Amino acid sequence: MAVGHLDIDDDIDDFADITAPLLHDRTYRVRVYYEGPDRMRLRGMVRDRKPAGLYVPHDPKPLMVHHMVVDLVVAYPTLEIVDASAVLETHPHEECPRIQDHYKNLVGLSIARGFTHKIRELFGGPRGCTHTTALLQAMAPAAVQATWSMRSMAPAGDPVAPPRRMTAEERRASMRFNLDTCHVWDSQGELVHQVMELGHDVPPPLWIEERFRELGLDPETWTTRMRGE
C-alpha cells in the first residue's frame, strides 16, 4: 500500500446504540499532509447539520447550517504557521465571511504550546467566528501528532529508507512539544524522566506492538527505525 493512502471505515458508528431522535450533528475532520521535509499542510473542516425534516417539514435531506474550512501551512520542526486561510462555505448570515481574512493573523504563531490561549486572545468572541475558532483548537493537536509521522517519511524516491538518524539532543528536542500535554507527558513524570533526562527511547505505542505482532514483526524494530538506524 502506498504511503499516504488511508481507508476510513465508515461502518464504525459510536452512536449506533442511541435510539432517541437526533437533534444535531457536528463533525470535525483534520488531515495533515507532507509538503516536503520542512513543511506540513493542515486542512480542517467543521460541519453542522440538522436531521432531515427537523427545520423544514417533509425535507428528505439533512440541512447544512455551518461548514468552515481552514488551511494552515506549518514549518517543521518549529511548528510555526507560515501561511493561513479560512473559508466559511455555509453560514447563517451574509456578514459571516467578512471575518475570513482576520484568520491570516495566524501566520507567525507556533501551533504547539500556548496556541489555544493565543487563538482565544486573537479570535475569541466578537473577534472571530465561533465555529472556525473551535476548529482551530481541534487542528492544533493533529499538527503535533503529525511530527511523529514526519520522522517516518522516507526520502523522495526511496519508499523503504529509514528516516535520518537523529542525535540524542534532536530526539530530546522533538519530545518537547509533548511536555505537559497530558498526564503521561507530565514534565515531572516517569516517562519524561526516562526520555529527557536518561536518554531512553519512548516505548513503542500499544497499537504498534499489536500491529507488528499481527504481521509477525518485532515491535522493537519500530524503536530502531524511529532512531534512524
N, C-alpha and C positions, 0 to 999 in steps of 0.2 A: 504493500500500500504506500502511495507516495506521501512524503512529508507534507503536512498541511491539509490533508483530506480528513474530514470529520463527518461521521454518520451520527445524526441525532435521532434517538429513539423516541418518537412522538407518542408511542404507545404507553410510555410510563406516565401515569397520572396520579399525582399525590392527592388529588381531590375526589377520586372516584367513589370514596366511601360516604361522601356528603350527599344527602338526597334532598335537602332543603332548596327552595327556589334561589337561583343565582341573582344577585343584585348588581355586581360589578366585577370586572376582570381587569387587573393591571398586570402588564408583562414588562419586565426588563430583559434586555439582552445586550451583552457586551462581548465583543470579539477583539482580539489583538492580533495584528499581522506583522510579519517580519518584512521590513523595508530596507534591509541592509544591516551590516554589523554594528551600526551606531544609531539605528532608527527603528522605532516601532510605531505602528498606526493603531490607535484605538478607535473603534466605532461603537457607539452605544445608542440604543433606542429605548424609549419608554412609550407604551401604548395603553390607553384606557378604552375599554369597550363596555357598552351596555348590552345585555342579552336581547335577542330578537323579541320584539313586541312589547318591551317594557316601557319605552318612551313613546313609541309610535305604534298604536294598535294595529294588529294584523301585518306588521312589517316582518317578513320572513328572515331578515338578515340582522346580525349584530350591528350595533351602531357605534362607529368610531367617534370618540369625543376628544381624545388627545393623541397626538403622535408627534414626538420630538426626536430628532436625530442629532448627535454630537460627534464630531470628528476631532481627534487630537493626534498630533504627531509629537512623539516623545523621544528625546535623546537618550541613548543608552551608553554607559550605565548611570548617568547622572539623574535620569528621570525628569529632566527639565522639559517643559512643554515649549516646543518651538513653532507650532502652528495650531490654530484652533478655529473651529467654525460650528455654528449651531443653526439648525433649520427647524422651524415649527411647521410641520407638514399639515397637521389638523389641529385646530384651535377654536375656542368659542367666540372670540371677538376679533374684529378687524384690526384692533390696535396691538394684538398679541405679538406679531412678528417684529414690531418696532424694537424689541429688546434684543433681537438676534445678534447684532453687531457688538453689543456690550460684552458678549462672551469671548470676543477676541482678546479681552484683558487677561485671559488665562495664560497667554504667551509670557514666558519668563518664570512662571511658577514651577515649583517642584511638585510632582503628583504624588510624592511619597509623604513623609512625615509633615504634619501641620497643614495638609491640604484641605481637610474638611473644615477646619477653623477659618482658613483663608477664603474659601468659596462662600461660606456663610457671611463673612465680612463684605465680600465684593458683590454677591448676588442674592443675599437673603432678603426676604420681604419685598418691598417695592423696588428694590434694585435689580430684580431679575424675574424669571419665570419659575414658579414653584416646582413645576414638573421637570424642567430642564435642570434645575439645580439639584433636585433629588437624583436625577440620572447621573450627574457628575459624581455624586457621593458613591453611587454603585460602581462607577467606572474605575475609581482610584485603586481599589484592591486588585482588580484584574491586571492593572499595569504592573504591580509588584509581583503578582503570580507569574506574569509573563517573563520576568527577568530570569527565572529559572529555565524557562523554555529557550530563551536567547542563548543561554550557556550550552544548550544541547544542539543548537543548529550547526549542521556541518558546513564547511566552506562550499562556495558555489562550485557545482560540477563534481562534487565528491560526496554523495549522499550517505556514505557509511563512515566517513572520517570522524574521529572523536573531536571534541572541542579543544581549543588551545589549552595547554597545561597552564594552570593558574598558580601563582606564587601563594605562599601562606598568607601574606598580607592582603593580596587580592581576594582570597577566599573570605577572610575576615571582613573586608570592606563590603563584599557582596551580601553579607548577612546583616549589615547594619540597618537596612531598610525594614527588617523584621522585628527589630528590638521594640519591646513593649507594645506590640500589636495584638497580643493575646496572652493568656496565662502561660502557654507553653514557652513563648519567647520573652518571658519576664526577664528584664535585664539583670535581675538578682537571682534568677533561677538556675537549675542544674544544667539544662541544655546549653544555655548561653555560656555558662562557666566552662563546660566541656569544649565548646566550639571556639569561643572567642579568646579564652584565657589559656586553655591547654592545647589548642590547635587540633582537636579531634574532628573527624568528619561528622556531618549530620547523618544520623542513621537513615537508611533507605525508608521512604514512606511505606506505610502498610499496604497501599494499593499497588506499589511497585513490587513488594515482596509477593503479594498474591498473584499478580500477573506473570511475573518471572517464573514462579513455580508452575503455573499453568502451562507455560511454554517450555518447561524443562531447563530453565536457566538459573544461574546462581545469582541471587539478589545482590551479592557483594560486588558483582561486576558493574552495577549501577554506580556505586561509590567511586570505583576507579575511573569510570567514564566521566563522571562529573568533575573529577580532578584533572581530566585531560590526559590520562595515562593510557 
